[in-house]
Amino acid sequence: MKETLILVDRAIKERKQIHHVVINAGKVVAMQTDPLLKDSVVSSDLINADGQSIVWAVRFLGHKIPERVTGIDLFQNLLHLSFEKGYQCYFFGAREEIVKKVVDIVSTNFSPKIIAGYRNGYYADDEEPKIASIIAESGANILFVAISSPKKEQFLAKYRNILNPVSFIMGVGGSFDVVSGQIKRAPLWMQRIGLEWLYRVKQEPRRMWKRYLIGNIKFVLLVLNSKLLSCFSRIHH
């Protein structure tokens, strides 16, 4: 987390742009069949392990990873950074009532001065160029995007050049829903042992159970397959 915040702060000061992404088990599985999503993740400037399953898998495969950096925690830390340094944030995505509530809460908890603007995530394709221009001209140093994949990746890839004035671009997943109170975050003990997904299933069983059950099984199989390939490779050499 500390390293990530230092990189973001430096990018804003040097007026450089960082495209950021977090990965979890579900996203890794989706990347196997979605070339655009895979390309957007691999080509990102900064990647954090959002899911505890990623941390475990990476270590199981013999690599080092410092810690889990969740999207919601990074989002909150960036709000603190913006307040301390006088940076401005643009909030893009979710339903109108959700994003507006997030902006109201951030304004109250921090300051209205860190709000560069906001826009809900529902729009027609022909509105995209105008939306990108509004964000670019807002004076935002940080752009938080709460739009689902692959629409988010398509938008950011298509308007990367227009969004050039924005130093840090981050997909925030369900962070707006958590901040607005629409969804409750799992207790800390569940986060620490990697059961945050189970808490989500409990809150939205109809929508989430199949996604997580099948997704988690596929992820475990991918990790085991990678481990076996690595072992066979070492034996071969």
N, C-alpha and C positions, 0 to 999 in steps of 0.2 A: 504493500500500500504506500509506504513512505517513498519508495523509488518511483512509483507511478505518479504521485503528486509532484515530486521534484521535476519529472519529465514534462508534465503538463504546464507547470509554472514556467519552466525554461522556454517551452514552445511559445507561450503567450508573450513573454518578454522579448523573444527573438523574432516574433511575428512569423513563425513557421506553423505548418499545419500537421496535426497528428490525427489519423483515423484510428479509432480504438474499437476493440471488440472483446466481449467476454465469451468464454465457451463453457458449456456444460455437457453432460452426457447426451441430452436430446439434440443439441446442435451438432455434435460430432457425428451422431447417427444420420441426421438430416443431410450433412455434407456429403455422405456417401452416394446420394442419389440426386443432389441438387448442385450442379456445376457452378452456377452463379453464386450460391451461398458459399461454397467451398473456396472459390476464387476471392470473394470479398473478405473471408476470414484470413486466408493465407497471405493476401496482399496488404492486410492491415499493418499499420506501423507499430501498434502496441496490442498485445494479447494478454488478457488476464484469465486465470482459472476461476470461474464463477462457482462451479459446482465442486463440492468436496470429493465427488467421484473422480474428477479430473486429477486432483492432487494425488489421490490414492493410486490411480492408474499409471500416472507418470512415474511415481516412485516404484511401483511394481515392475515397470518396464526398465528400471535401472537409471533413470534420469533424476536430476535435482530440480526441485521447484521450491521457491522460498515459502509461499503460503497461499492460502485461498484469498482472493480479492473479489468480493461479490459486487455486482453492479449497483445494488442499493447502497452498500457501504461507501463505495467510491463516489456515488452520486451525492450522498450526504457530506462527505469530506470535501468535495469540490464546491459545494455551497458555502462551507466554512472558509475555504480558500478564497473564494470570490468575495466574500464579505470582508476578509482580512486585507486583501490586496486591491480591492476596488474593481474587480473584474465583473463583466456582465454576462448573463446567461439567457439563452433563448430556449423556450420549452415548446416542443413540436410533437404532437401526437395525442392519442387517446380521444375520448369523447369530449365535447366542449365543456360539459359540467365538471368533468374530472380534471382536465388541464387547468381550467380556471380556478378550481379549488386548490390545486397544487401551487399555483402562482400566488394565490391569496395567503396560503400557509407560509410559503417561503418569504413573502413580503413581511408578514407579521413576525416570524421567527428570526429573520435576518434584517433585510432592509429592501424597500421597493427599488432602491438604486441598483441592485444587482439583477434586476429584471430588464432584459433588452426587448422582450416581447414574447408572445405565445401564439400558437395556432393549433387547432384540433387536427386530428389525423384523417379526416374524411374530406375528400376532394376529388374532382374530376381530373382526368389526365391532362386536359388542356390548361389546368390551373397551375401545374407544376412549375413552369418557368417563372411565373410571377411569385410563387411562394418562395422559391430559391432566391430570387432577387431581393425580396423583402427581408429574408433572414440575413443575407449578405450585407444589406445596407442598414441593418439594425444596430450595428456597433457591437454585436455579441462577440465575446472571446471564446465562449463555450456553447456548443449546441447539444442539447439533450433530445434524442429522438425516441419516442415511444410508439413506434409503428412495427407491426409484425413482419417477419421475413416471408418471402423475399422482396416484398414491396419496399421495405426500408433500404435494403442493399441496392436495389435498382435505382431508387431515387438518389442516393448518395453517390453512386458510380456515375450516373448520368449528369449530375450537376456539381461534380467535384470542383471544376474550374470556377464556376460562379460562386461557390461557397468558400473560395480561397481566403477571404479576409478572416474567416472563423478559424481560430488556432486549434481548438480541440473539439472533435466530433465523436459523440458517444451514443450508442444505442443503449437505452436504459431498461428494456424489457418491461416488466410489470412494476417498476419503481413508482410510477405515477399513481398506480392503483393502491400501493402500500402507503404512500405519503398522504393520499387523499382519504384513507381509511376504508376504501372499497374492499381491500383484501388485508387480512392480518398476517403479519410475518410470524414464522414459527418461533417458539421459545428458543433461547440461546443454547440450551442443552441439546435440542434437536438439530440446530445448525451445526454444532460442534461434532456430532457423530454422523453427520451426513444424511439426516432424515427430514430435511426441509421439504423435500418432494412429497413425503407422506402427509405432511401437514397441509400441503396444497390440495392433495387428493381428498382429504377430509373436508376441506372447505368447498371444493367443487368436484364432487365424485363423478357426476355424469360426464363432465367435460374432460377430466384429467386422468381417470383411472386407467383407461386403455392406453393413452399416450405414454404415461410413465411406466406401466407394466411392460408393454411391448418394447418401448424405447430403452429401458434399463437392461432388459434381457439382450437386446441387440448390441448394446454398448459393452456388456460383459463379454459377449462372444467376440466382438472386435478386438478387445484388449487381449483376450486369451489367444486369439489368432496371431496378433502382433508378437506376443511373447514366444509362441511356438516358432514363428518364422525367424525370430531373432536367435533362438536356440539352435535351429537347424543351420542357420547361416554361420554361427560360430563353430559348429561341428564340421561343417563343410570346409571352412578355412583352416 
